[in-house]
């Protein structure tokens, strides 16, 4: 089981959300790194001292590039599910069965996970 973080998860962590903090603590105690991709970073990163918490979390997170292969796979998933958000589709594709997607976009990620044939836990924040 691994955590996959969307922009909402990072923002919740920045605001001191206890659920996200507890999930991350469990992840780090198990010596696992949460995952996200570079487009999510673009959604949340504005720089500056105000984002010190996000900066620390990013250092501890595996950030996967949204490259040609992942982009194509995301496009195919979007076509199958009749969805439109490539950032969400690529995020779902980082997951494996039994991973946990931590998100503020529950209704957007659920059909993508189902369309990708994934058996994941979607954790709303």
C-alpha positions, 0 to 999 in steps of 0.5 A: 500500500502506498499513498498517491497525493493529488494537489488537494492532499498537499494543500490539506497538509499545508493547512495542518490537516490531521488525517493527511498528517497521520497518513503521511506519518504511517507512510514514512514509518513504513519507509515508503515515499508517497508519489505524485507527478510533476503537473501536480507540483505545478498546481500547488507550487508558488514558492516562498517561505509560506510554502515551507511545509509543502517544500519539505513534503515534496522533498520526501515525495517521489515526483514522477515526470508526466512524460510521453508514455504517461501522457499517452496512457492518461489520454487513453484512460480519458478516452475510455472514461469520457473524462477530461482532466489529464492531471487526474488521469496521470495521477490515477495511473501512478497507483497500483492495486491497494494503493490509497489516492489522497484527494480533494477530487473524489468524484473525479478520481473514482471513475478514472480508477474504475476505468483503469481497472484499479482497486484503490482506496480513495481518501477524501480530504 
